[in-house]
């Protein structure tokens, strides 16, 4: 296992990697970087947020993601560069503009949540190269909780780094430059990871086995092992803590499950191992290509808005589409994604060792058996001009909260009369399936 923490090389042998250890455990117990905190341990507060980055093999660009280190398995970190608040700056080497800005805007009191706030802002700005709107900056903090300072000064500090900032709207009026004019403050990507190739590997310790296949053939061979369970980011442990699985099969590096394509502007197909954030990006790209197709643009926007209410940014950045749907199918999880896709008449491609088949979302959810199949991809069809789609969610909070009940509707109109309708509801029956 090879990765980096604040530019420092970390190389662990197979016998040293414990599948039950999280990235947060490792950072706080095995390194000198104590800035990253641990609070809820469920991916809900953001105190443990760090930035992880790697080179995109397709583009060569550095990809940044903010993640909850309390949920991130250490075994999944091969090839990633981890940055904590100490990796951005400190008293000796000088503080990073984000750290200075939060302090200057009186954005901290006890300081417990501040490292997570700093890293959330940094990851958001780094991924977009500083080109972030105030609205998107505010959305990035949907998974960060502050228990004493209050959000206004924290958000104002981070918004002051965005483009087109009106300083008169901010609580602490001072001369501020946007992040793009603050100089090159981004830590360089470690050279020893640039050409690192991830290979199949197995880690075994404390009664758990973590296996990393790189092809579908390997996946189906491993599925026959007793106690095997498929994972991508394993964020479900924040909800389901009593996991009896003894073998965890990591799908991060199975390329066949990461494909994404828009087919003749009639649908979008995306691999099951893609994250929910990647799904949102794909939908946004498809929406931008709608041109004059108003109904389709509204339809895609409705799905995007609902997807942005799933969990929080840190979870969406790594939590997979397939994992979310699998929880709905197997555990009765009140999945917003399942309800939305059911209403949108999406289809699921199931893959066995020998072949694949496409089924409706309704059939997928109504049959709890897997029959030695895995989810390969999801296909979301586009709508016609005479169709209207919308979705709804009732929860304790607007974001970072499970649905109490959710719904999605797709209506087809003919001369202003409803000729066909799909009504999907989640959380209304004992099993909680949509």
N, C-alpha and C positions, 0 to 999 in steps of 0.2 A: 504494500500500500504506500503510494507516494503522493504527498500533497505538501502544501506550504501554509504556515501560519505567520502572518505579517512578514512575509518574505523569507522566513526561516524554513529550511528544508526539513521535512518530517518523513522518514522512511521506516516503515514497520514491516517486520517479517510476518508471514502467515500465522505463526504461532502467537504473535503479540497482539493480534486484532481480536477483540471481543465483540461479537455481534450485538451484545446487550448494552454496550457503551455508546453514549451519544457524543456528538461533537462538543456539546457544552461540558459534559463530563471531562473530556480530554483537555479542553482549553483551561478549565478551572483547576484541574488536578495535576496535569502534566506539563503545563507551561507557566511562564511567569506573568501571563496576561490575565489579570483578575478583573479587568474592566467589564467584561461580559458577565451579566448577572443571570441568576436563575430565580424565578418567582413561581409562576403557576405550573410550569412543567407540562402544559397542555397546548402550547402554541397560541394562547389567547391574549397575552399581555405585551409581548414584544420586548421585554427587558433583556432577553437573550439574543436579540437580533444581531446578526453579523452579515457581512457581504461575502459572497462566494463568487469566484470568477474563473473562467476557463476560456480557452481558444475554441471558437466555433470551427469544427473541421471543414465545414462547407465554405465559409467566407474568410476565415483567418482572423476575424474580428474578436476582440475580447468581450465576452458576455458577462454581465453583472446581474446577480440576483440577491435580494435580501431574503434571508431564511431564518426560521426559528432554530437556533442551535440546540434547543432542548428536545426537539423532535428528530433532528437530522442524525441518522446513524453514522457513526465513525467509519464503518465498513463501506459506506457509499461515497467516500470523499476522494477516491483515487483520481488524480489529475486536476483537482480543484485547488485554487489559491484562496485561503481564508484571510479576511481582513477584519480586525476588531478595531475599537476606537483608538487603542495604543498604536496601531499600524498607520493611523492618519497623522498623528502628531502628539506632542506632549511638552512639558516644561523645558526639556533640554534641547530638543530639535526644533521647537516652535510649534504652535498650535495650527491646526487646519482651519481654513476659513469657516467651515461649518461649526466647529467647536467654538471659535471666537464669536461667531454670530449669535449662537444660542446663549452664551454667557453675556454678550453685550445687550441682548434683548431681555435679560432677566428671566431666561427660560428654564431655570433650575432652582430647586430649593434643596430637597434631600439628595438629589442627584442619582437616585437608584435607577430611574428609567432613562436617564440621559444618554448612556452609551448606546442603548437600543434606538433612541431617537436620532442620534448622530449617524449611526450606520444605515438607518432607513433613508435618511435624507441623502447620504453619500451614495448609496446604491442607486437611488432614483436618478440622481444627477449624473452619475458616472455612466449608467446605461444609455442615457439620452444625450450624453456629451454636453450637459448643461442646458439643453433646449427643453425645459420643462415649463408648463404653464402653472399658474397658481392653483388652478382647479385640480390638475393632476398631482401636484405636490400634496395637496390636502388629502386626496384619495389615497396616497401612498401610506398615510398614517392610520388606516382603518384597523390595523392590528396592534397599535401601540397604546398602552394605557398609562396615564400619569395620575398619581394618587395625591399629589399635593400642590403642584405649581399651577395647574390649570392650563388648558390647551392654547389659549390666545397668544401668549408670548412665544411659545414653542413654534406654533404654526407661523406666526409673523416672522420669526427669525429665519425659518426655512423658506418662506415665501419671498423674503427679501433677496434670496439667491436666484430666483426664477427670472425668466425673461419678461419684459414689459411690466415690471413691478412699479406700482404707484406707491411711493413711500408714505404719502399722506394718508393712506388707508391703514397703515400699520401702527401698532400701539406704541412702539419705541421709535420715534422719528429721528433718524440719524443718517449720515451719508453712507450709502451702501452700494457696492458694485454687485452686479449679477455674477453668478458663479463662473460664467465663461470669461469674465474679465479679471478673475482672481489669480491668474497664473496657473502653471501646471502643478497642481497639488495632488495628482493621482499617483498612488504607489505603482511602480512599474510591475508588470507581470513577470513572475520568476522565470528566468531563462531555462532552468532545468525542467520546467513543465511544458515548454513550448512544443517540443517534439515527443512528448510522452505518449505512448500508445497503451491504451487500456486493454488488458487481455483477460481471458477467463481465469477465475481464481476461486478458491474455497477457503473460508475462515471457520474454524470450529473452536468453541470455548464455552464453558459454563452451560452445557446442554443445548446450545443453539449453534446452527450452522448457517452461514451466509454464503451463497453461491452466486457468482456473477457470470452468466452466460453471455455470449456475443452473437448468437444465432437462434432462430426459432427451433431448429433441430435439437440444440442443446436444451432449450426450455422444455420441450416435450419429454426428453429423456429424464430430466430432473423432476418433472411433475409426478413421476411414479414413486418417488421417495415418500415414505410415511411422514405425515405431519408437514408436508410442503405447502407453502403459501407464496403467491406472487406479490411482489412489492415494486414500487418505483421510488417513492420517497418515504413510504411507511408513515405518513402523517396520521393515519387512522389510530395510532397508539395514543394520540391525544384524547380520543373518545373511548376506544375499546382497549382498556388496560389489561384485561385478562386474556392475553394471547397465548393459546396453547400450541401454536405452531413451533415446530422444532427446526424446520428448514425454510429459510427465507431466500427466494429466488429473485435477484435484482434484475429488473428489465431495462435499466437505464441505458444499456449499451447494445440493445437489440435493435438494429437499424430498421428492420421491417415494421416495427411498431411506432416509428417516429415520422412516417411519411405524412405529407400534407399537400393537398391539391384541390384547385377549384376547377370543376369539370364543366366546360362550355357555358359558364355562367348560369347553370341550372342547379348546381349543388356544390357543396364543399365536403370533401372527405379528409378526415384527420385521424392519424394513428392513435391508438388507445394509450400509449405511453407518453404522449405529449401532455404538458401541464395545462391546467385551466387557464393560466395567463397566456399560454401559446394559442389556445383556442380563441381567446378574446382578440389577440392580435390578428389571427387569421380572419375572424369575422369583421374586424375593422378594415382590413385590406379588401375584403370582398365588398363591403359597404362602399368603400371609396371607388370601386369599379362599377358601381351600379348605374352611373351616369343619370339618365332620365327615368330610371325605374323607381318611382317614388315608393310604391308599395313594398318593394323588396328592401329599400333602404330603411324604412320604418320597421319592418320585420326584423332585420338584422340588428338594428339599434335596440329593439326591445329585448332580444336575446342577450346582447352585450350588457345592457343595464342590469339584467337579472344575474348574469354570471359575475358581475362585479360585486354582488351582494353575497356571494358564496365565501364563507370563512373570512379570510383577510389576505392581504397582498402576500405576506410571507408564506402562507399555506398555498395560495393559488400559484405562486411561482414554481413550486415543485410538485404539489399534489396533482395526480394524473387524472385524466378523463376516465380511463378505464377503472381506476381504483375507486373513484366516486360512484360509478355505476355498479361496480361489483358489491359495494357496501349496501346499495339499495336492493340489489337482487338477493344477496345472501343473508343480510342482517336486518333488513327492514328499515334501513336508515332513511330518514326523511330528506331525500336528496333534491335540492333545487334543480340540479342539472338534469336528473331523470325526468322530473315533471315538465320542464321546459322542452326537452327533446321529445317527450311523448306527445305533447301538444303540437309540436312542429312536424310531426310525422317522420321523425328521423328513423334511420335504419341502422342496424348493428351487424357488422361482419364478424362472424364467429369462425375461429381457425382451429382445426384439429391437426393432428400430425399428418394426415393424408390430404385433406382438402379444406376448403372454406365454404361458407354459406352465408347468405344475407337474410336477416329476419327483421321483423318490425320491432320497435321498441316495446310495444305491448306484449308481444310474444316473449321477448327477452326477460321482461320483468315478471311475467306470470309463471315462468318455469324456474324454480329454485335450483334444479339440477344443472350441473355444468357439463356432464357427459364427456369429460376429457377434452373440453374445448376452452379456448381463451378468447378474450375480446381482441380482435385485431384492429378494427377501425370503426369510426362512426361517420355516417353520411347524413348531412343536414340539407334537405332540399330547399330551394328557393320558392318563393310564392309568386302567384300571378297577380295582375293588377286588380282583380276583383276579389282578392283575399285580404283579410285583416287578421293580425296576430297580436296578442298581448299576454302578459303574464303578471302574476301578483304573488306577494309574499307577506305573511304576517309573522312577526318575530318580536322578541323582547327589545331588540335594538335594530336600527336600520342596517347596520353592517356587523360583521364579526359575531353572528348569532345564528343558531339553528332555526329553521322554520318551525313555527307551531303548525301552520297550515300553508300550503302554497297551491297555485293553480296556473294553468295556461290554456288559452283558447285560440283556436284557428277557425275562422268563419269564412265561408265562400258565399258571395252575394251574386244574385242574378236578378237584374232589374229591381234592385233595392230590396229584394226578398232573400232571406237566408235559404240557400239550397243545400248547404252541407255545413256541418259544424263538428269540431273535435273539442271536447271539454276534458281536461286532465286535472286531477286533484291529487295532492299528496298530503299525508298526515291525517287522513280521515277514517282510517280503518285500523283494526287492531294490529295488523302486520306492518302498517305504515308504508306499504307499497303504493306508488301513484296508481 
